[in-house]
Amino acid sequence: MKLEQSTKKQIIKNASLSLLLYILPIALMFGTFAITGQRPWEKKRHQDKQENTVKTKTTNSQDND
């Protein structure tokens, strides 16, 4: 079974368009990161920060001698 030339061109055109639409948002995201200098993958999560802090018990006692 042989494909017609017009069908082959249409398949290639549709596949190229699909790849472009798939890659475009990813490229725009990384382009935005490059322009603004943001690096969200390097930020620590708030939960990790809380786990690393040392909890101490404090009392507010006053000595009234």
Residue frames as a rotation matrix with the C-alpha (Angstrom) as fourth column:
MET 1
0.582 0.813 0.000 0.00
0.813 -0.582 0.000 0.00
0.000 0.000 -1.000 0.00
LYS 2
-0.540 -0.787 0.297 1.50
0.808 -0.584 -0.077 3.24
0.235 0.199 0.952 -1.15
LEU 3
0.021 0.508 -0.861 0.62
0.641 -0.668 -0.378 6.66
-0.767 -0.545 -0.340 0.27
GLU 4
0.592 0.200 0.781 -0.39
0.742 -0.512 -0.432 9.41
0.313 0.835 -0.452 -2.05
GLN 5
-0.447 -0.844 0.295 1.93
0.689 -0.536 -0.488 12.38
0.570 -0.015 0.822 -2.19
SER 6
-0.177 0.449 0.876 -0.71
-0.314 -0.869 0.382 14.77
0.933 -0.208 0.295 -0.83
THR 7
0.846 0.483 -0.226 -1.49
0.010 0.410 0.912 12.45
0.533 -0.774 0.342 2.10
LYS 8
0.234 -0.861 -0.452 2.20
0.923 0.343 -0.174 12.13
0.305 -0.376 0.875 2.95
LYS 9
-0.581 -0.437 0.686 2.62
0.302 -0.899 -0.316 15.91
0.755 0.024 0.655 2.93
GLN 10
0.259 0.781 0.567 -0.45
-0.403 -0.446 0.799 16.35
0.877 -0.436 0.200 5.11
ILE 11
0.808 -0.022 -0.589 0.84
0.459 0.651 0.605 13.82
0.370 -0.759 0.536 7.67
ILE 12
-0.221 -0.969 -0.110 4.23
0.908 -0.163 -0.386 15.54
0.356 -0.185 0.916 7.82
LYS 13
-0.443 0.132 0.887 2.58
-0.044 -0.991 0.126 18.95
0.896 0.017 0.444 8.13
ASN 14
0.616 0.766 0.183 0.29
-0.276 -0.007 0.961 17.79
0.738 -0.642 0.207 10.95
ALA 15
0.594 -0.475 -0.650 3.13
0.757 0.603 0.251 16.04
0.273 -0.641 0.718 12.81
SER 16
-0.495 -0.808 0.319 5.31
0.669 -0.589 -0.453 19.16
0.554 -0.011 0.833 12.55
LEU 17
-0.149 0.539 0.829 2.50
-0.327 -0.818 0.473 21.37
0.933 -0.201 0.298 13.83
SER 18
0.824 0.460 -0.332 1.85
0.098 0.462 0.881 19.00
0.559 -0.759 0.336 16.74
LEU 19
0.155 -0.861 -0.484 5.52
0.954 0.258 -0.153 19.04
0.256 -0.438 0.861 17.74
LEU 20
-0.585 -0.340 0.736 5.60
0.271 -0.938 -0.218 22.83
0.764 0.072 0.641 17.53
LEU 21
0.255 0.787 0.562 2.54
-0.428 -0.429 0.795 23.15
0.867 -0.444 0.228 19.75
TYR 22
0.802 -0.024 -0.597 4.05
0.458 0.667 0.588 20.70
0.384 -0.745 0.546 22.22
ILE 23
-0.078 -0.972 -0.222 7.46
0.972 -0.025 -0.235 22.38
0.223 -0.234 0.946 22.39
LEU 24
-0.105 0.038 0.994 6.31
0.287 -0.955 0.067 26.03
0.952 0.293 0.090 22.29
PRO 25
0.816 0.442 0.374 5.11
-0.181 -0.418 0.890 26.39
0.549 -0.794 -0.261 25.93
ILE 26
0.728 -0.620 -0.294 8.23
0.646 0.475 0.597 24.67
-0.230 -0.625 0.746 27.24
ALA 27
-0.190 -0.817 0.545 10.49
0.912 -0.352 -0.209 26.92
0.363 0.458 0.812 25.18
LEU 28
0.182 0.335 0.924 8.58
0.045 -0.942 0.333 30.01
0.982 -0.019 -0.186 26.30
MET 29
0.976 0.173 -0.130 8.87
0.119 0.072 0.990 28.96
0.181 -0.982 0.049 29.95
PHE 30
0.352 -0.920 -0.173 12.64
0.877 0.259 0.406 28.50
-0.328 -0.295 0.897 29.76
GLY 31
-0.210 -0.365 0.907 12.97
0.699 -0.704 -0.121 31.70
0.683 0.609 0.403 27.74
THR 32
0.626 0.514 0.587 11.11
-0.077 -0.707 0.703 33.57
0.776 -0.485 -0.403 30.48
PHE 33
0.885 -0.357 -0.299 13.39
0.410 0.294 0.864 32.05
-0.220 -0.887 0.406 33.13
ALA 34
-0.019 -0.952 0.305 16.45
1.000 -0.025 -0.014 33.11
0.021 0.304 0.952 31.14
ILE 35
-0.081 0.044 0.996 15.22
0.388 -0.919 0.072 36.69
0.918 0.393 0.058 30.70
THR 36
0.674 0.467 0.572 14.00
-0.296 -0.538 0.789 37.24
0.676 -0.702 -0.225 34.28
GLY 37
-0.391 -0.913 0.117 16.74
-0.553 0.131 -0.823 35.23
0.736 -0.386 -0.556 35.97
GLN 38
0.304 0.573 0.761 14.25
-0.949 0.256 0.187 33.22
-0.088 -0.778 0.622 38.01
ARG 39
-0.558 -0.435 -0.707 15.19
-0.449 0.874 -0.183 29.69
0.698 0.215 -0.683 39.05
PRO 40
0.267 0.792 0.549 12.17
-0.912 0.023 0.410 28.16
0.312 -0.610 0.729 40.76
TRP 41
0.690 -0.037 -0.723 13.79
0.038 0.999 -0.015 24.72
0.723 -0.017 0.691 40.90
GLU 42
-0.399 -0.905 -0.146 16.43
0.297 0.024 -0.955 26.10
0.868 -0.424 0.259 43.31
LYS 43
-0.238 0.384 0.892 13.93
-0.785 -0.618 0.056 27.43
0.572 -0.686 0.449 45.85
LYS 44
-0.969 -0.049 -0.241 13.39
0.107 0.797 -0.595 25.36
0.221 -0.602 -0.767 48.96
ARG 45
-0.075 0.996 -0.049 9.91
0.313 0.071 0.947 24.45
0.947 0.056 -0.317 49.96
HIS 46
-0.001 0.179 0.984 8.43
-0.742 -0.659 0.119 26.05
0.670 -0.730 0.134 53.05
GLN 47
0.913 0.408 -0.004 7.84
-0.314 0.710 0.630 22.64
0.260 -0.574 0.777 54.62
ASP 48
0.419 -0.840 -0.345 11.54
0.633 0.542 -0.552 21.72
0.651 0.013 0.759 54.41
LYS 49
-0.329 -0.544 0.772 12.46
-0.128 -0.784 -0.607 24.95
0.935 -0.299 0.189 56.12
GLN 50
0.392 0.563 0.728 10.14
-0.814 -0.157 0.560 24.20
0.430 -0.811 0.396 59.04
GLU 51
0.933 -0.032 -0.359 11.55
0.130 0.959 0.254 20.71
0.336 -0.283 0.898 59.51
ASN 52
0.105 -0.993 -0.047 15.11
0.609 0.102 -0.786 22.04
0.786 0.054 0.616 59.80
THR 53
-0.065 -0.108 0.992 14.34
-0.505 -0.854 -0.127 24.59
0.860 -0.510 0.001 62.51
VAL 54
-0.707 -0.231 -0.668 14.95
0.437 0.600 -0.670 23.70
0.556 -0.766 -0.323 66.12
LYS 55
0.308 0.875 0.373 11.95
-0.006 -0.391 0.921 24.09
0.951 -0.286 -0.115 68.37
THR 56
-0.784 -0.558 -0.271 12.71
0.301 0.039 -0.953 25.31
0.542 -0.829 0.137 71.87
LYS 57
0.316 0.878 -0.358 10.41
0.783 -0.028 0.621 25.69
0.535 -0.477 -0.697 74.80
THR 58
-0.710 -0.507 0.488 10.49
0.179 -0.801 -0.572 29.12
0.681 -0.319 0.659 76.33
THR 59
0.170 0.742 -0.648 8.91
0.954 0.042 0.298 30.27
0.248 -0.669 -0.701 79.54
ASN 60
-0.116 -0.117 0.986 8.23
0.063 -0.992 -0.111 33.77
0.991 0.049 0.123 80.66
SER 61
0.513 0.244 -0.823 8.93
0.798 0.217 0.562 33.45
0.316 -0.945 -0.083 84.35
GLN 62
0.229 -0.385 0.894 9.80
-0.187 -0.919 -0.347 36.53
0.955 -0.087 -0.282 86.34
ASP 63
-0.178 -0.360 -0.916 11.75
0.860 0.395 -0.322 36.47
0.478 -0.845 0.240 89.57
ASN 64
0.290 0.345 0.893 10.19
-0.139 -0.908 0.396 38.96
0.947 -0.239 -0.216 91.97
ASP 65
-0.082 -0.416 -0.906 12.43
0.823 0.484 -0.297 38.71
0.562 -0.770 0.303 95.03
